[in-house]
Amino acid sequence: APARFALARAYFAGRGVSRDDDAGERWLRSAAEDGHVRARYLLGMRLLYGAGGPPRPVEAWAWLDAAARGGHPDAGIQRAAAEEHLDRSQNSLSSKDAQNAAFPRRESGFLYEKAGRQFPHSG
C-alpha cells in the first residue's frame, strides 16, 4: 500500500510521470482499500471537496472515519466537516444504507467488515 500511495501522489503532482488524476485516483483508492491511513485521509478529502468530480460527502465521511479510526491526526476534524455537508436525509441513514452509499457494491462495508466493526450511525 505505501508504494501505491506514493505512485498516486506522483500521478497527482506529475512527478516522474505525466500528470494523470484518473490514474492517481485509482492508485489512491487501491492503497486506501488496503488500509493505508494517509491514503484513506487523502481519498476522503478529495471526495469531500470534489477533486475530479462532484463532492461526495457520504463516501468522504466513510473514508475520513476509517482514517480517523486508523489514527490520522486530522481525519476527525475533516470527518466533522463531511458531516456538515450531508443533507439531513443522508445524515440519518441506517448503517446498511450508509455502507451502500459510501462504497461501490463489491466493496460495500469493506472497511468495517474487514475490521470486524459495525458502521457507526451518525444521527
DSSP file (Angstrom, degrees, kcal/mol; ACC not computed):
  #  RESIDUE AA STRUCTURE BP1 BP2  ACC     N-H-->O    O-->H-N    N-H-->O    O-->H-N    TCO  KAPPA ALPHA  PHI   PSI    X-CA   Y-CA   Z-CA
    1    1 A A     >        0   0    0      0, 0.0     4,-2.4     0, 0.0     5,-0.2   0.000 360.0 360.0 360.0 -38.3    0.0    0.0    0.0
    2    2 A P  H  >  +     0   0    0      0, 0.0     4,-2.3     0, 0.0     5,-0.2   0.898 360.0  48.9 -60.5 -38.1    2.8    2.5    0.7
    3    3 A A  H  > S+     0   0    0      2,-0.2     4,-2.3     1,-0.2     5,-0.2   0.894 111.3  49.6 -67.9 -38.4    4.1    2.2   -2.9
    4    4 A R  H  > S+     0   0    0      2,-0.2     4,-2.4     1,-0.2    -1,-0.2   0.879 110.4  50.8 -67.1 -36.8    0.6    2.6   -4.3
    5    5 A F  H  X S+     0   0    0     -4,-2.4     4,-2.3     2,-0.2    -2,-0.2   0.924 110.9  48.4 -64.5 -44.0    0.1    5.7   -2.2
    6    6 A A  H  X S+     0   0    0     -4,-2.3     4,-2.0     1,-0.2    -2,-0.2   0.895 111.7  50.0 -62.9 -39.8    3.4    7.2   -3.4
    7    7 A L  H  X S+     0   0    0     -4,-2.3     4,-2.4     2,-0.2    -1,-0.2   0.902 108.4  52.8 -65.8 -41.1    2.5    6.4   -7.0
    8    8 A A  H  X S+     0   0    0     -4,-2.4     4,-2.4     1,-0.2    -2,-0.2   0.940 110.1  47.7 -58.5 -47.4   -0.9    8.1   -6.6
    9    9 A R  H  X S+     0   0    0     -4,-2.3     4,-2.1     1,-0.2     6,-0.2   0.871 109.5  53.7 -63.6 -36.2    0.8   11.2   -5.3
   10   10 A A  H  X>S+     0   0    0     -4,-2.0     4,-2.0     2,-0.2     5,-1.7   0.925 110.0  47.3 -63.5 -43.7    3.3   11.1   -8.2
   11   11 A Y  H  <5S+     0   0    0     -4,-2.4     9,-1.6     2,-0.2    -2,-0.2   0.906 111.5  50.4 -64.3 -41.6    0.4   11.0  -10.7
   12   12 A F  H  <5S+     0   0    0     -4,-2.4    -1,-0.2     1,-0.2    -2,-0.2   0.884 121.1  34.5 -63.6 -37.0   -1.4   13.8   -9.0
   13   13 A A  H  <5S-     0   0    0     -4,-2.1    -2,-0.2    -5,-0.2    -1,-0.2   0.627 104.4-123.8 -93.1 -15.0    1.7   16.0   -9.0
   14   14 A G  T  <5 +     0   0    0     -4,-2.0     2,-0.8     1,-0.2     5,-0.2   0.828  53.4 158.6  71.8  31.7    3.2   14.9  -12.3
   15   15 A R  S   <S-     0   0    0     -5,-1.7    -1,-0.2    -6,-0.2    -2,-0.1  -0.812  75.3 -17.8 -91.9 108.9    6.4   13.9  -10.5
   16   16 A G  S    S+     0   0    0     -2,-0.8     2,-0.3     1,-0.1    -1,-0.2   0.344 135.9  58.1  80.0  -7.9    8.3   11.4  -12.7
   17   17 A V  S    S-     0   0    0     -7,-0.3     2,-0.2    -6,-0.0    -1,-0.1  -0.935 100.2 -85.0-142.0 161.9    5.2   10.5  -14.6
   18   18 A S        -     0   0    0     -2,-0.3    -4,-0.2     1,-0.1    -3,-0.1  -0.507  58.5 -96.9 -67.1 139.6    2.8   12.5  -16.7
   19   19 A R        +     0   0    0     -5,-0.2     2,-0.2    -2,-0.2    -7,-0.2  -0.389  55.2 164.5 -60.3 130.4    0.1   14.1  -14.5
   20   20 A D     >  -     0   0    0     -9,-1.6     4,-2.4    -2,-0.1     5,-0.2  -0.755  22.2-172.9-154.2  96.9   -3.0   11.9  -14.6
   21   21 A D  H  > S+     0   0    0     -2,-0.2     4,-2.5     1,-0.2     5,-0.2   0.837  88.0  56.2 -64.3 -33.2   -5.6   12.4  -11.9
   22   22 A D  H  > S+     0   0    0      2,-0.2     4,-2.1     1,-0.2    -1,-0.2   0.937 110.6  43.7 -64.6 -45.6   -7.6    9.3  -13.0
   23   23 A A  H  > S+     0   0    0      1,-0.2     4,-2.4     2,-0.2     5,-0.2   0.909 113.4  52.6 -64.4 -41.2   -4.5    7.1  -12.5
   24   24 A G  H  X S+     0   0    0     -4,-2.4     4,-2.6     1,-0.2    -2,-0.2   0.908 108.6  50.2 -59.7 -42.3   -3.8    8.8   -9.3
   25   25 A E  H  X S+     0   0    0     -4,-2.5     4,-2.7     2,-0.2    -1,-0.2   0.902 110.0  50.2 -64.2 -41.4   -7.3    8.2   -8.1
   26   26 A R  H  X S+     0   0    0     -4,-2.1     4,-2.1     2,-0.2    -2,-0.2   0.934 114.5  43.4 -63.3 -45.7   -7.1    4.5   -9.0
   27   27 A W  H  X S+     0   0    0     -4,-2.4     4,-2.2     2,-0.2    -2,-0.2   0.886 114.1  51.4 -67.6 -38.1   -3.8    4.0   -7.1
   28   28 A L  H  X S+     0   0    0     -4,-2.6     4,-2.6    -5,-0.2    -2,-0.2   0.934 110.7  47.5 -63.9 -46.3   -5.0    6.1   -4.2
   29   29 A R  H  X S+     0   0    0     -4,-2.7     4,-2.7     1,-0.2    -1,-0.2   0.892 110.5  53.0 -62.7 -39.7   -8.2    4.1   -3.8
   30   30 A S  H  X S+     0   0    0     -4,-2.1     4,-1.2    -5,-0.2    -1,-0.2   0.924 111.6  44.9 -61.8 -44.5   -6.2    0.8   -4.1
   31   31 A A  H  <>S+     0   0    0     -4,-2.2     5,-2.3     1,-0.2    -2,-0.2   0.904 113.4  50.9 -65.8 -40.8   -3.9    1.9   -1.2
   32   32 A A  H ><5S+     0   0    0     -4,-2.6     3,-1.9     1,-0.2    -2,-0.2   0.912 106.9  53.4 -63.6 -42.7   -6.9    3.1    0.8
   33   33 A E  H 3<5S+     0   0    0     -4,-2.7    -1,-0.2     1,-0.3    -2,-0.2   0.799 105.4  55.6 -63.4 -27.9   -8.7   -0.2    0.4
   34   34 A D  T 3<5S-     0   0    0     -4,-1.2    -1,-0.3    -5,-0.2    -2,-0.2   0.369 127.5 -98.1 -87.5   5.8   -5.6   -2.0    1.7
   35   35 A G  T < 5 +     0   0    0     -3,-1.9     2,-0.6     1,-0.3    -3,-0.2   0.542  64.5 158.0  98.6   6.7   -5.7    0.1    4.9
   36   36 A H     >< -     0   0    0     -5,-2.3     4,-2.3     1,-0.2    -1,-0.3  -0.553  30.2-154.5 -69.1 114.3   -3.1    2.8    4.2
   37   37 A V  H  > S+     0   0    0     -2,-0.6     4,-2.2     1,-0.2    -1,-0.2   0.891  90.4  48.0 -62.8 -44.4   -4.3    5.5    6.6
   38   38 A R  H  > S+     0   0    0      1,-0.2     4,-2.7     2,-0.2    -1,-0.2   0.867 111.6  51.9 -66.5 -34.1   -2.9    8.5    4.7
   39   39 A A  H  > S+     0   0    0      2,-0.2     4,-2.7     1,-0.2     5,-0.2   0.905 108.5  51.0 -66.3 -41.0   -4.4    7.2    1.5
   40   40 A R  H  X S+     0   0    0     -4,-2.3     4,-2.3     2,-0.2    -2,-0.2   0.914 112.5  47.2 -61.3 -42.5   -7.8    6.9    3.3
   41   41 A Y  H  X S+     0   0    0     -4,-2.2     4,-2.4     2,-0.2    -2,-0.2   0.951 113.8  45.7 -64.0 -50.1   -7.5   10.5    4.5
   42   42 A L  H  X S+     0   0    0     -4,-2.7     4,-2.6     1,-0.2    -2,-0.2   0.903 113.2  50.0 -63.3 -41.2   -6.4   11.9    1.1
   43   43 A L  H  X S+     0   0    0     -4,-2.7     4,-2.4     1,-0.2    -1,-0.2   0.926 110.6  50.5 -62.0 -44.2   -9.2   10.0   -0.7
   44   44 A G  H  X S+     0   0    0     -4,-2.3     4,-2.4    -5,-0.2    -2,-0.2   0.901 111.1  48.6 -59.6 -41.7  -11.7   11.3    1.8
   45   45 A M  H  X S+     0   0    0     -4,-2.4     4,-2.2     2,-0.2     6,-0.2   0.914 110.5  50.1 -66.1 -43.2  -10.5   14.8    1.3
   46   46 A R  H  X>S+     0   0    0     -4,-2.6     5,-2.3     1,-0.2     4,-0.6   0.905 114.4  45.1 -61.9 -40.9  -10.7   14.6   -2.5
   47   47 A L  H  <5S+     0   0    0     -4,-2.4     9,-3.0     3,-0.2     3,-0.4   0.872 111.1  53.7 -70.2 -37.2  -14.2   13.2   -2.3
   48   48 A L  H  <5S+     0   0    0     -4,-2.4    -2,-0.2     1,-0.2    -1,-0.2   0.906 118.0  33.9 -64.6 -42.0  -15.3   15.8    0.3
   49   49 A Y  H  <5S-     0   0    0     -4,-2.2    -1,-0.2    -5,-0.1    -2,-0.2   0.345 112.7-111.5-102.1   6.8  -14.2   18.8   -1.9
   50   50 A G  T ><5 +     0   0    0     -4,-0.6     3,-1.8    -3,-0.4     2,-0.5   0.790  45.5 175.7  77.1  29.0  -15.0   17.3   -5.3
   51   51 A A  T 3 <S+     0   0    0     -5,-2.3    -1,-0.2     1,-0.3    -2,-0.0  -0.575  78.9   5.7 -67.1 119.5  -11.5   16.8   -6.7
   52   52 A G  T 3  S-     0   0    0     -2,-0.5    -1,-0.3     1,-0.1    -2,-0.1   0.546 140.5  -1.8  84.4   7.6  -12.1   15.1  -10.0
   53   53 A G  S <  S-     0   0    0     -3,-1.8    -1,-0.1    -4,-0.1     3,-0.1  -0.977 104.9 -31.8 166.1-170.3  -15.9   15.3   -9.9
   54   54 A P  S    S-     0   0    0      0, 0.0    -4,-0.2     0, 0.0    -5,-0.1  -0.371  74.7 -89.8 -70.1 152.4  -18.8   16.5   -7.7
   55   55 A P        -     0   0    0      0, 0.0    -7,-0.2     0, 0.0    -8,-0.1  -0.325  35.1-164.3 -59.2 143.2  -18.4   16.3   -3.9
   56   56 A R     >  +     0   0    0     -9,-3.0     4,-2.7   -12,-0.1     5,-0.2  -0.711  12.0 174.8-129.1  79.3  -19.5   13.0   -2.4
   57   57 A P  H  > S+     0   0    0      0, 0.0     4,-2.6     0, 0.0     5,-0.1   0.786  74.9  55.5 -64.6 -29.3  -19.8   13.7    1.3
   58   58 A V  H  > S+     0   0    0      2,-0.2     4,-1.8     1,-0.2    44,-0.1   0.962 114.2  39.3 -67.5 -49.2  -21.2   10.3    2.3
   59   59 A E  H  > S+     0   0    0     42,-0.2     4,-2.1     2,-0.2     5,-0.2   0.893 115.2  54.4 -65.8 -38.3  -18.3    8.4    0.8
   60   60 A A  H  X S+     0   0    0     -4,-2.7     4,-2.9     1,-0.2     5,-0.3   0.932 106.3  52.2 -58.5 -45.9  -15.9   11.1    2.0
   61   61 A W  H  X S+     0   0    0     -4,-2.6     4,-2.7     1,-0.2    -1,-0.2   0.914 108.0  51.5 -57.3 -43.9  -17.3   10.6    5.6
   62   62 A A  H  X S+     0   0    0     -4,-1.8     4,-2.1     1,-0.2    -1,-0.2   0.920 113.4  43.1 -62.1 -44.7  -16.7    6.9    5.4
   63   63 A W  H  X S+     0   0    0     -4,-2.1     4,-2.2     2,-0.2    -1,-0.2   0.891 115.0  49.2 -70.3 -38.4  -13.1    7.2    4.3
   64   64 A L  H  X S+     0   0    0     -4,-2.9     4,-2.6     2,-0.2    -2,-0.2   0.870 110.2  52.0 -67.9 -35.5  -12.3   10.0    6.8
   65   65 A D  H  X S+     0   0    0     -4,-2.7     4,-2.7    -5,-0.3    -2,-0.2   0.923 109.6  49.0 -63.5 -43.9  -13.9    7.9    9.5
   66   66 A A  H  X S+     0   0    0     -4,-2.1     4,-1.4     1,-0.2    -2,-0.2   0.898 112.1  48.9 -62.4 -39.8  -11.6    5.0    8.5
   67   67 A A  H  <>S+     0   0    0     -4,-2.2     5,-2.6     2,-0.2     4,-0.3   0.907 111.2  49.6 -66.2 -41.5   -8.6    7.3    8.6
   68   68 A A  H ><5S+     0   0    0     -4,-2.6     3,-1.4     1,-0.2    -2,-0.2   0.922 110.3  50.1 -62.7 -43.8   -9.6    8.7   12.0
   69   69 A R  H 3<5S+     0   0    0     -4,-2.7    -1,-0.2     1,-0.3    -2,-0.2   0.797 107.7  55.7 -64.7 -26.6  -10.0    5.2   13.4
   70   70 A G  T 3<5S-     0   0    0     -4,-1.4    -1,-0.3    -5,-0.2    -2,-0.2   0.500 126.2-100.8 -83.7  -3.7   -6.6    4.4   12.0
   71   71 A G  T < 5 +     0   0    0     -3,-1.4    -3,-0.2    -4,-0.3    -2,-0.1   0.559  61.5 160.6 101.3   9.0   -5.0    7.3   13.9
   72   72 A H    >>< -     0   0    0     -5,-2.6     3,-0.5     1,-0.1     4,-0.5  -0.497  37.4-139.8 -65.4 129.3   -4.7   10.0   11.3
   73   73 A P  T 34 S+     0   0    0      0, 0.0     4,-0.2     0, 0.0    -1,-0.1   0.752  94.8  35.1 -67.3 -25.9   -4.4   13.2   13.3
   74   74 A D  T 3> S+     0   0    0      1,-0.1     4,-1.8     2,-0.1     3,-0.3   0.524  93.1  88.6-103.4  -7.7   -6.6   15.5   11.1
   75   75 A A  H <> S+     0   0    0     -3,-0.5     4,-2.5     1,-0.2    -7,-0.2   0.845  82.2  56.6 -66.1 -35.6   -9.2   13.0   10.0
   76   76 A G  H  X S+     0   0    0     -4,-0.5     4,-1.7     2,-0.2    -1,-0.2   0.897 108.4  47.5 -63.8 -39.7  -11.6   13.5   12.9
   77   77 A I  H  > S+     0   0    0     -3,-0.3     4,-1.5    -4,-0.2    -1,-0.2   0.919 114.8  45.7 -65.8 -43.9  -11.8   17.2   12.2
   78   78 A Q  H  X S+     0   0    0     -4,-1.8     4,-2.2     1,-0.2    -2,-0.2   0.824 106.8  58.7 -71.3 -30.7  -12.4   16.6    8.5
   79   79 A R  H  X S+     0   0    0     -4,-2.5     4,-2.0     2,-0.2    -1,-0.2   0.905 105.2  51.1 -61.9 -40.3  -14.9   13.9    9.2
   80   80 A A  H  X S+     0   0    0     -4,-1.7     4,-1.6     1,-0.2    -2,-0.2   0.878 107.6  52.9 -63.8 -37.2  -16.9   16.5   11.1
   81   81 A A  H  X S+     0   0    0     -4,-1.5     4,-1.1     1,-0.2    -2,-0.2   0.894 107.3  51.9 -63.8 -38.9  -16.7   18.8    8.0
   82   82 A A  H >X S+     0   0    0     -4,-2.2     4,-0.8     1,-0.2     3,-0.5   0.897 105.6  55.0 -63.7 -39.5  -18.1   16.0    5.9
   83   83 A E  H >< S+     0   0    0     -4,-2.0     3,-0.7     1,-0.2    -1,-0.2   0.873 103.5  55.5 -61.3 -36.8  -21.0   15.6    8.4
   84   84 A E  H 3< S+     0   0    0     -4,-1.6    -1,-0.2     1,-0.2    -2,-0.2   0.804 105.4  53.3 -65.3 -28.3  -21.8   19.3    7.9
   85   85 A H  H << S+     0   0    0     -4,-1.1    -1,-0.2    -3,-0.5    -2,-0.2   0.650  89.1  99.8 -80.8 -16.0  -22.1   18.7    4.1
   86   86 A L  S << S-     0   0    0     -4,-0.8     2,-0.1    -3,-0.7    -3,-0.0  -0.446  76.3-120.9 -73.7 142.0  -24.5   15.9    4.5
   87   87 A D     >  -     0   0    0     -2,-0.1     4,-2.6     1,-0.1     5,-0.2  -0.361  30.2-107.9 -67.7 160.1  -28.2   16.5    4.0
   88   88 A R  H  > S+     0   0    0      1,-0.2     4,-0.9     2,-0.2    -1,-0.1   0.891 122.4  53.2 -57.4 -38.5  -30.5   15.8    6.9
   89   89 A S  H  4 S+     0   0    0      1,-0.2     3,-0.5     2,-0.2    -1,-0.2   0.902 111.7  43.8 -66.8 -39.4  -31.7   12.8    5.0
   90   90 A Q  H >4 S+     0   0    0      1,-0.2     3,-1.7     2,-0.2    -1,-0.2   0.865 107.6  60.4 -70.9 -34.6  -28.2   11.5    4.4
   91   91 A N  H 3< S+     0   0    0     -4,-2.6    -1,-0.2     1,-0.3    -2,-0.2   0.695 105.0  49.6 -67.8 -18.1  -27.2   12.2    8.0
   92   92 A S  T 3< S+     0   0    0     -4,-0.9    -1,-0.3    -3,-0.5    -2,-0.2   0.118  80.3 138.4-107.8  21.8  -29.9    9.8    9.2
   93   93 A L    <   -     0   0    0     -3,-1.7    29,-0.3    29,-0.2    -3,-0.1  -0.316  56.4-114.8 -62.4 146.5  -29.1    6.9    7.0
   94   94 A S     >  -     0   0    0      1,-0.1     4,-2.7    27,-0.1     5,-0.2  -0.350  33.7-101.7 -71.1 165.0  -29.1    3.5    8.6
   95   95 A S  H  > S+     0   0    0      1,-0.2     4,-2.2     2,-0.2     5,-0.2   0.916 123.7  47.8 -55.0 -46.3  -25.8    1.7    8.9
   96   96 A K  H  > S+     0   0    0      1,-0.2     4,-2.3     2,-0.2    -1,-0.2   0.911 112.2  49.1 -64.7 -43.0  -26.6   -0.5    5.8
   97   97 A D  H  > S+     0   0    0      1,-0.2     4,-2.4     2,-0.2    -1,-0.2   0.907 110.8  50.7 -62.5 -41.5  -27.7    2.4    3.7
   98   98 A A  H  X S+     0   0    0     -4,-2.7     4,-2.1     2,-0.2    -1,-0.2   0.902 109.8  50.0 -64.8 -40.6  -24.6    4.4    4.6
   99   99 A Q  H  X S+     0   0    0     -4,-2.2     4,-1.8    -5,-0.2    10,-0.5   0.945 112.6  46.6 -61.4 -47.2  -22.4    1.5    3.7
  100  100 A N  H  < S+     0   0    0     -4,-2.3    -2,-0.2     1,-0.2    -1,-0.2   0.861 115.1  46.2 -65.8 -35.5  -24.1    1.1    0.3
  101  101 A A  H  < S+     0   0    0     -4,-2.4    -1,-0.2    -5,-0.2   -42,-0.2   0.825 114.2  49.2 -73.4 -31.1  -24.0    4.8   -0.4
  102  102 A A  H  < S+     0   0    0     -4,-2.1    -2,-0.2    -5,-0.2    -1,-0.2   0.792 113.8  34.8 -83.3 -29.0  -20.3    5.1    0.6
  103  103 A F  S  < S-     0   0    0     -4,-1.8     5,-0.1    -5,-0.2    -1,-0.1  -0.928  87.6 -97.4-130.2 148.4  -18.8    2.2   -1.3
  104  104 A P    >   -     0   0    0      0, 0.0     3,-2.0     0, 0.0     4,-0.5  -0.257  51.1-101.6 -54.7 153.5  -19.2    0.5   -4.6
  105  105 A R  G >  S+     0   0    0      1,-0.3     3,-1.3     2,-0.2    -2,-0.0   0.851 121.9  54.5 -51.3 -42.1  -21.4   -2.6   -4.3
  106  106 A R  G 3  S+     0   0    0      1,-0.3    -1,-0.3     3,-0.0    -3,-0.0   0.736 117.6  37.7 -67.9 -17.8  -18.5   -5.0   -4.4
  107  107 A E  G X  S+     0   0    0     -3,-2.0     3,-3.4    -7,-0.1     4,-0.3   0.269  81.0 148.5-112.0   9.2  -16.8   -3.1   -1.5
  108  108 A S  T <  S-     0   0    0     -3,-1.3    -8,-0.2    -4,-0.5    -9,-0.1  -0.213  83.9  -5.9 -53.4 120.3  -20.0   -2.3    0.5
  109  109 A G  T 3> S+     0   0    0    -10,-0.5     4,-3.0   -11,-0.1     5,-0.4   0.584  92.7 143.7  72.8   9.3  -19.0   -2.3    4.1
  110  110 A F  H <>  +     0   0    0     -3,-3.4     4,-2.3     1,-0.2     5,-0.2   0.872  66.4  47.6 -49.7 -50.0  -15.5   -3.4    3.1
  111  111 A L  H  > S+     0   0    0     -4,-0.3     4,-1.4     1,-0.2    -1,-0.2   0.906 118.6  38.2 -63.9 -43.1  -13.6   -1.4    5.7
  112  112 A Y  H  >>S+     0   0    0     -3,-0.2     5,-3.2     2,-0.2     4,-0.7   0.853 115.6  50.5 -82.3 -34.9  -15.8   -2.3    8.7
  113  113 A E  H ><5S+     0   0    0     -4,-3.0     3,-0.6     3,-0.2    -2,-0.2   0.921 111.3  50.3 -65.9 -41.8  -16.4   -5.9    7.8
  114  114 A K  H 3<5S+     0   0    0     -4,-2.3    -2,-0.2    -5,-0.4    -1,-0.2   0.884 115.3  42.9 -62.6 -38.2  -12.6   -6.4    7.3
  115  115 A A  H 3<5S-     0   0    0     -4,-1.4    -1,-0.3    -5,-0.2    -2,-0.2   0.530 113.0-120.0 -85.4  -6.1  -12.0   -4.8   10.7
  116  116 A G  T <<5S+     0   0    0     -4,-0.7     2,-0.3    -3,-0.6    -3,-0.2   0.798  70.9 128.4  72.9  28.0  -14.9   -6.7   12.3
  117  117 A R      < -     0   0    0     -5,-3.2     2,-0.3    -6,-0.1    -1,-0.3  -0.753  60.4-116.8-113.9 161.1  -16.7   -3.4   13.2
  118  118 A Q        -     0   0    0     -2,-0.3     3,-0.0    -3,-0.1    -9,-0.0  -0.694  36.5-107.0 -87.7 148.2  -20.1   -2.1   12.7
  119  119 A F        -     0   0    0     -2,-0.3   -24,-0.1     1,-0.1   -20,-0.1  -0.665  45.4-118.6 -72.9 124.5  -20.5    1.0   10.6
  120  120 A P        -     0   0    0      0, 0.0     2,-0.5     0, 0.0    -1,-0.1  -0.316  16.0-124.7 -70.8 149.3  -21.4    3.8   13.1
  121  121 A H        -     0   0    0      1,-0.0     2,-0.5   -29,-0.0   -27,-0.1  -0.813  19.8-166.0 -91.2 127.0  -24.7    5.6   13.0
  122  122 A S              0   0    0     -2,-0.5   -29,-0.2   -29,-0.3    -1,-0.0  -0.578 360.0 360.0-112.4  69.4  -24.1    9.4   12.8
  123  123 A G              0   0    0     -2,-0.5    -1,-0.2   -31,-0.1   -32,-0.0   0.423 360.0 360.0-125.6 360.0  -27.5   10.7   13.6
